[in-house]
Amino acid sequence: MPIAHPSTVLIWIISLVSILCMLLRPRRIPEVYWVCGGGLLLVLTRLVALRQATHAVYEGLDIYLFLTGMMILAELAREEGVFDWAADVAAQHARKSPGRLFILIYLVGTLVTALLSNDATAVVLTPAVLAVVRRAQVDPKPYLLACAFIANAASFVFPISNPANLVIFEQHMPALGTWLRIFLLPSSASILVTFLCLRRVSRKELQGEMRGGVKQVFLSTEGKLALAGLALAAAALLSSSALGFSLGAPTCCAAVFAIAIVAWRDRSAPRKVAKGVSWSVLPLVAGLFVIVEALQNAGLLRLGLMGLQGLADTAPWVAKGSAAVVVALLSNGMNNLPIGLISGAAIQHSQGASVVAHAILIGVDLGPNLSVTGSLATILWLIALRRENVEITAREFFKIGVIAMPLALIASLLVLWN
């Protein structure tokens, strides 16, 4: 058996330790420092050439633009009270029924995920939902869990629903019509099955009536302008997707246009939005590009290509099922963004891998519903809840995820025909 070269072993150690520290956040040091530190160490030790690392960072330009635009749109909606308004409208229409409120919150989360990405639902919508359920004096856990689970379950409704979608397909993103033909039924199955699982495990908490009152919230003029800007941005992004354009630049332009609309009434909006956006996400993703580039040099790409080639020689249902399950499980061990980067690189370099590419995307998007380590959005969701003195443990999440994720994954794959 051949012995791995010392530099290859060192690449694996640095890369995996960086990703593990990103997940665990030792000493509460932010994720970006661990990932960027690992990438910088790989360059300084010449395990990755500076030119190669620079090229890897540059390759993520479309992803950075997309993330920037989506974060700006989500922060603009939060700042102008659009999420608070949407959650309160759901509470008003619940008519004192916790079960009906759960359905409406789930629908709001589905819509936000589909049009503003999963990060907006998990991180930005959740505080608004928590405020509403506290006023309604109901057990908050079913509603907060709904925010986390739908953020992943609905993240392949559209190409814009999850940054991982762009990472996997890169320059070969299917046009919107093709995307819907492939993923509309699987995403619908994922949303429905996840809802049924959450509703089942929360049936006791959703009985009876809401004990508290519900206040009527009205959107300010700035809020209405922000909502209009979001609607126009969503239309522009879906149009760009339908025409087969890259989504990074249109997303950024749509965000700037939405802010300009609101700034017409509130000149402080750009400053407030810029202050509220988590800009550290951009260098974090850039650092992951460098780490994944290093892992490809260390043989990970070769392993991925061998795996895809092996799956191509099996029956289609075996290939799709195996690919989806493997990447879903790996996403919970390494986080779905690096797994998406690795999977995307293998898909782009392989021949005839399209037979499993769609299943891989479903596994990367839906897999994080197994545990809180599956995606960065879910980790941030958990941290945000703890800041609000709401305790939902990783074990509680897993007890639901170990049922909901496999069932939703199976249901999605059963209706994945292409």
N, C-alpha and C positions, 0 to 999 in steps of 0.2 A: 504494500500500500504506500503510495507516494506521500512524502512528508511536505506539509505546506511550508512555503517560504516564510521566514520570520516577518518580512514586511507585510505579507498577506494576513498573518495572524494579528499583527499590530493594528492593521486597518480594521479588522473585525472587532477587536477589543475596544478601540477608541469609538468606533461608530455605535456599537451596541450599548456601551456605557453612556454615551451622550443621549441616546434615545431613551434609555431607562431613567436617567436623571431628569429628562424632560417630563416623563410620566409621573415620577415620584416627587419631584421638586424638593430635594434635600435642603434643609435649613431655609425652606421657603424662598429659595433663589428662583427668580422667574425663569420660565422655560427657555426663553430666547438666549439666555447666557450659556446654558448647557449646550444647546445645539450649535450656536455660533462659535462657542469655545471649542467644541469638538471639530468643527469644520476648519477653524483657524489652526488648530493643532495638527491636523492632517496636512495642511499646506506648509506649516513651519518645519515639520519633520520630513517634508518632501515625499510623503506617501501619495500626495496628489500634486501634480505640477501646477504652478500658479496659473499658467495659461489655460489648463484644463478646468481648474476651479472657476476661473473667470468666465469661461464659456458656459459652464454648468449654470452659473448664476444668471447669465444673460439669457439662457434658454427659458428661464422662468418669467420673462418679461410679461407675457400675456397673462400669466397667473397673478402677478403683482398688480397689474392694472385692474383685473377683475376683482381681486380682493379689496383694493382701494375703493373702487366704485361701490361695491356692496357694503363695505363698512360705513362709508359716508351716507349711503341711502338709509341704512338701518339706524345710524346715530341721529340723522335728521328726523326720522319718524319718531324716535324715542324722545328727542329734545322737544319736539312740538306736540307731544302728547297723543300721537296717533295710536300707539300700542295701548296706552291707558284707555283711550276712547273705545277701541275695538273690544278690549276685555270687559269694559263696563256695559257695552251694548249686548254682549253675550249674557251678562248677568241679568240685565233687564228682561231679556226674552226668555230667561230660564223659568220665570214665574214661580220662584220659591222652590224649585225642584233641583236638588243636587245632581241627580242623574241627567236632567236636561242641560244643566250648566256644563257638565262634563262633556257632553256631545258637542255643545257649541264651542267650548274652549278647544276641543280637538279639531273642529272644523277651522277655527281661526288659525290654529297652529299649522294645519295643512296648507292653508292659503299663504301664510307668511313664509313657510318653508319653500313652497313651490316658486314664489315670486321674488323672495329676498334672501334665499339660501338658508341652510340649516343652522348656521351660526346665529342668525337673527332670532330664530325661534328659541334656541337653547339658552342664549345669553341675554337677549334684549326683551323678548316677550315675557319670559319667566317672571321678572320682578313685577310687571304689570298684572299678571295673573295672580301672583301672591297677594298683592294689595287688594284685589277684588275679593278673593276667597276669604281673606281675613275680615273684611267688612261684612261678608255674608255669614261669617261664623260657621264655616264648615271645615272638615278635615282637609288641609291643603295638599296632602301627599298625592292623592289620585290626580289632581290637576297639574301639579308640578311634574309628576312622572310622565304625564301625557305630553308636556312640552318637550321633555328630553327624548322620549321614544318617537314621537312624530317627526322630530327634527331629522332623524335618520330614516324612518320608514318612508317619508315622502320626498327624500332627497334625490330621487331620480325621476320625478315627474317631468321636469324640464332639464335641459343642460345647465341652466343657471341655478339650479336648486342646491348644488353642492360644488365647492371648488375642486373636489376630488374628480369630478366628471371631466373637467378641463385637463387635469393632470394625466388621466388615463388615456384620453384620446388625442391630446395635444393638437397638432395641426390637422388631424383627421376626424374632427368632430362631425358626426352626422348632422345633416340639415334637420330642422325642426320636424318636418313632415316624416322623415325617416325615423327620427328619434321617437316620435309618438307611436308610429307603427310598431316599433320594437318594444318600447318600455311602458306604454300606456296601460296595458293589461297587467304586467308585472307590478308596476307601482300601485295600481288600484288594489291589487290583491294584497300587497304589503301593508297598505294603509288600513284596509278592512280587517285583516287578520290581527294586526297589532292592536287595533281598537277593541276587537272582541276579547283578546287576551287581557288587556288592561281593564276593560269593563267587568270581566269575570272576576279577576283577583280583587277588585275594589268594590264589589257589589254591596258589602255591608256598609262601607263608608258613604255610599251614594244613596242610601235609603233615607226616608224621612223628609223633612223640609229644612230650608235654610233658616237659621235662627236670627240672623242679622238683617239689616236693611241694605238696600242698594241705592246709591245716589245716582242721579242722572248727570252724566258728564256730557258737556257740549264741546265740540271742537272750536278752538279760536280761529280767527281768520287765517293766522299763520299755519295752524294745524290743517285747515282745509286746503291751503295752498300746498302744504307738504304732501297731503294725500293725493292731490291732483298731480304733483310732480312725480310721486311714486307710481301712479297709474300710467303716466306718460313714459316713465323710464321702463316699466315692465313691458309696455307695448313696443317700445323701441328695441329692447333686448330680444323679445320674442321674434320681432321682425328680422333683426340681424341674424338670429339663429335660423330662421326660415330661409334666408338668403344664403346661408352657408358661410357667413363672415366669422372671423375670430371675435370672441366676446369681450376681450380685455379692454380695448379702446372704446367700443360702444358703451360698456358699463361705466367707465370713467366719465365719458362725455355726458351720459344720462345723469350721473350723480351731480356733476357740475351744473347742469341745466336745472335740476331739481332744487339745488341750493340757490341758484339765481332767482328762481321763482319766489322762494320764501324770503330771500334778502330784499326783494322789492318792498316788503312790509317790515321785515325785521333785519336791519343792517348788521346786527350782532350775530346772526345765525351762522355765517361761515366760521367766525372765531369760536363759537361754542361747539360747533360740530367738530372742528379740527382738534379742539381740546379733548373731546370725549372719545375720539377714535383710538383704538388700541393699535398704534402704529408698529409696535414691536412684533406683530404678526408677520410683517413683511420680511425683516431680517431673519426671523425664525424659519420661514419657508425657504429663503435663500440658503440658509445654513443646511437645511435638509437636502437641497439640491446637491450641495457639495458632498455631503455624507453619502448620498445615494450614488453619486459619481464614483466615489472611492470604493464603495461596495461592489460596483460593477467591475472596477479594476481588479478587485479581489476574487472575482469568479462568480459573483451572485447573478450577473446577467446570463452567464453561460448556464448556470443551473436553471434559471427561469426558462431559457430557450429550450433546454432539454425537457423540462416538464411540459411545456406547450407542445413540443413535438410528440412526446409520448401520448398526450391527451388527444392529439389530432388523429392518432391511429386507433382510437377507441370509438365506440358508438357515441353519437351526438349527446344522448342524455347522460351517459357516463362522464363524458368530457365536461359538459356544462356543470353537472352536479359536483364533480370533484374539484373543478377550478373554483367555483363559488364557495364551497365549504372550506377549502384550504385558505383562501385569502380572507374569508370572514374570521376564521380562527386566528390567523396571523395578525390581523388588524387589532385584535384585543391584546396580543402580546407585544406588538411594536407600535401601535397606533396606526390608524388607517391612512394617514397622509403619506408617510414613508412607504407603506405597502402599496399605495396607489402609484407613487413615483416609480417604484421598482417594477410593478406590474405593467405600467404604461411603457416603460423602456423595453421590457421583454416583448410586449405586443407589437411595438413599432419595428423591432428588429427581426421579428419572426415572419415566416411565410405561411399563409393559410391559418393564422391564429384567430381569424374573425369568428370561427365557430365557437370559441369560448370567451372572446373579449366581452361580450354583453353580459355573460354570467359573472365574469370577474368584476365588472363594474357594480353589479347588484351585490356581490359579496363584500366589496370594499365599502359601499354606501350603507348597507343594511347590517353588516357584521358588528359594528360598534354598539348595537342594541343588546349585546350579550353582557358587557361589563362597562364600568365607568372609564376604563383605560382605553376604550376603543377609539375615541376621537377626542381631539383637543376641545371641541365645543362642549362635550359632556363633562370633561374635567372642569372646565370653567363654570359650567352649570352647577356642579356640586360645590365648588368654592363659593359661588355667589349665594347659594342657599345657606351655607354655614355662616356667612356674614350677616344674614338675616335671621340667625338663630333658629333655622329649620334644619333638622338633622335627618337626612336620608343617607343611610350608610351604603357602602359599596356592596355589602352582603344583601341588603334589601333590593338594590337594583338588580343584582345577579339573580335573585330568586324569581324575579319577573322575567328578566332577559333570557334565562335558560329555557323558558317556555316560549316566550313571544318571538325571539329571534329565529330559532330553528323553524317554527311553524310558518312564520312570514316568509322566510327564505325558501322553504319548500313550495309554498303556494305561488311565490313569484316565479320560480323556475318551472313549475308545471305549466304556466301560461306563457312562458318565453319561447316563442316559436322560431325566432331568427337568431 
